[in-house]
Amino acid sequence: MMRYSLLGVVLMLVAVTACSNDTGSAPDVDVETEAALSVEAIQVACPECADSDYMYVRDMQFGPTTLVGDEAEMPPEVKAAVQAAYPKATFVSQDETDDLFVDDLVAGHGMIVSFDEVAQLQDGVVGVDVMVLTARYSAFGQTIQFQWSGTEWQHATPKQTEVTVTTAVS
């Protein structure tokens, strides 16, 4: 009888230990988290944006299933976070971007930044596509990835996440 009671205690301790070490699955990305991840993605993709006097940010975003022309308006929380991180940034519509080019360069040697909604890449990994135009036909972009650590979203490389994305910016 004692042997079965001891086995029960050991099994209960193993179960409690396993549950206490469980980091759980990644939470859904709420709008505040999307705002923070969007700002961090811009910082990673475009470190020179911080020093630009002429940074223009598109005020519309693509989502994972968005078609051209159906972009969604940037949520106010995301816009506020970007404005706080980049006080000199000017938000522009797609129609206004054409007026920003002088001799096919962005006015004032500036840049036009566009970024998409946070997209789920796999369980525990999300990404933000960031595109930067410095001239009418000169742009660069990348998908900035974040991995759930169990307590927070952390910037991670494709090598760390083992996720390779194939998008318009990869």
C-alpha positions in Angstrom: 0.0 0.0 0.0 2.8 2.4 0.8 4.4 1.8 -2.5 1.3 2.9 -4.4 0.9 6.1 -2.3 4.6 7.0 -2.9 4.1 6.4 -6.6 1.0 8.7 -6.6 3.0 11.5 -4.8 5.9 11.2 -7.3 3.4 11.3 -10.3 1.7 14.3 -8.8 5.0 16.1 -8.3 6.0 15.4 -11.9 2.7 16.7 -13.2 3.0 19.9 -11.1 6.6 20.5 -12.2 5.6 20.0 -15.9 2.8 22.5 -15.6 4.9 25.1 -13.8 7.6 24.9 -16.5 5.0 25.1 -19.4 5.5 28.4 -21.2 2.2 27.8 -23.0 1.4 28.7 -26.6 1.9 32.2 -27.9 -1.0 34.6 -27.2 -2.9 36.3 -29.9 -1.4 39.6 -31.0 -3.6 42.4 -29.7 -3.4 46.0 -31.1 -1.0 47.2 -28.4 1.4 44.3 -29.1 1.0 44.9 -32.9 2.0 48.6 -32.3 5.1 47.6 -30.4 6.1 45.0 -32.9 5.6 47.3 -35.8 7.8 50.0 -34.3 10.5 47.4 -33.5 10.3 46.0 -37.0 10.9 49.4 -38.5 13.8 50.0 -36.2 15.4 46.7 -37.3 14.7 47.1 -41.0 15.6 50.7 -41.2 18.0 52.0 -38.5 18.7 55.1 -40.6 15.0 56.1 -40.3 15.7 57.3 -36.8 17.9 60.1 -38.2 15.8 61.0 -41.2 14.3 64.5 -41.3 12.1 63.3 -44.2 10.5 60.0 -43.2 7.1 59.3 -44.7 4.9 56.5 -43.5 2.1 55.0 -45.6 -1.1 55.1 -43.5 -2.6 52.0 -45.0 -1.6 48.4 -44.4 -1.8 45.0 -46.1 -3.0 42.0 -44.1 -2.2 38.4 -44.9 -5.2 38.1 -47.3 -5.3 41.7 -48.6 -5.4 42.4 -52.3 -4.0 45.6 -53.8 -6.4 48.4 -53.4 -8.0 46.8 -50.3 -5.5 47.9 -47.8 -6.8 48.6 -44.3 -6.4 51.9 -42.5 -3.6 51.7 -39.9 -5.1 51.3 -36.4 -4.8 54.5 -34.4 -2.8 52.7 -31.7 -0.2 51.6 -34.3 -0.1 55.1 -35.8 0.4 56.6 -32.4 3.2 54.2 -31.5 5.0 55.0 -34.8 4.5 58.7 -34.3 5.9 58.5 -30.8 9.0 56.6 -32.0 9.5 58.8 -35.0 8.2 62.3 -34.1 9.4 63.7 -37.5 7.5 61.1 -39.5 4.7 62.3 -41.8 1.9 59.9 -42.6 0.8 59.8 -46.2 -1.7 58.0 -48.4 -0.8 56.0 -51.4 -2.0 58.8 -53.6 0.2 61.3 -51.8 3.4 59.3 -52.3 3.6 60.2 -56.0 4.0 63.8 -55.0 7.0 63.0 -52.8 9.3 62.2 -55.7 11.6 64.8 -57.2 13.5 63.5 -60.2 12.5 60.0 -59.1 14.1 60.5 -55.6 12.2 60.9 -52.4 12.2 64.6 -51.6 14.8 65.8 -49.1 16.8 62.5 -49.5 14.0 61.0 -47.4 12.4 57.6 -47.4 8.9 56.2 -47.7 8.2 53.4 -45.2 5.4 50.9 -45.5 4.7 48.0 -43.2 2.1 45.3 -43.1 0.0 44.0 -40.3 1.6 41.4 -38.0 1.2 38.0 -39.6 1.3 34.6 -38.1 4.2 32.6 -39.7 3.9 29.5 -37.6 3.0 28.7 -34.0 5.0 31.0 -31.8 6.4 33.1 -34.7 5.0 36.2 -36.3 6.4 38.6 -38.8 6.1 42.2 -40.1 6.9 43.0 -43.7 8.7 46.3 -43.9 9.4 48.1 -47.2 11.5 51.3 -47.6 11.6 53.4 -50.7 14.4 55.9 -51.3 13.7 56.5 -54.9 10.8 55.7 -57.3 12.5 52.5 -58.5 14.8 51.8 -55.5 13.3 50.0 -52.5 14.3 47.4 -50.1 12.3 45.3 -47.7 12.3 42.3 -45.4 10.2 40.3 -43.1 11.2 41.0 -39.5 10.4 38.0 -37.4 9.5 37.7 -33.7 9.4 34.5 -31.6 7.4 33.9 -28.5 9.8 33.3 -25.6 7.1 32.1 -23.2 6.8 35.6 -21.7 7.3 38.0 -24.5 7.8 38.5 -28.3 11.5 38.7 -29.1 13.1 39.7 -32.4 14.6 36.6 -34.0 16.3 35.7 -37.2 15.0 33.1 -39.7 17.9 30.9 -38.6 16.6 31.0 -35.0 13.0 30.5 -35.9 13.7 28.0 -38.7 11.0 29.9 -40.7 11.8 31.0 -44.3 9.3 33.4 -45.7 8.6 34.0 -49.4 6.9 37.3 -49.8 7.2 40.4 -52.0 9.9 41.6 -49.7 12.0 38.5 -49.0 
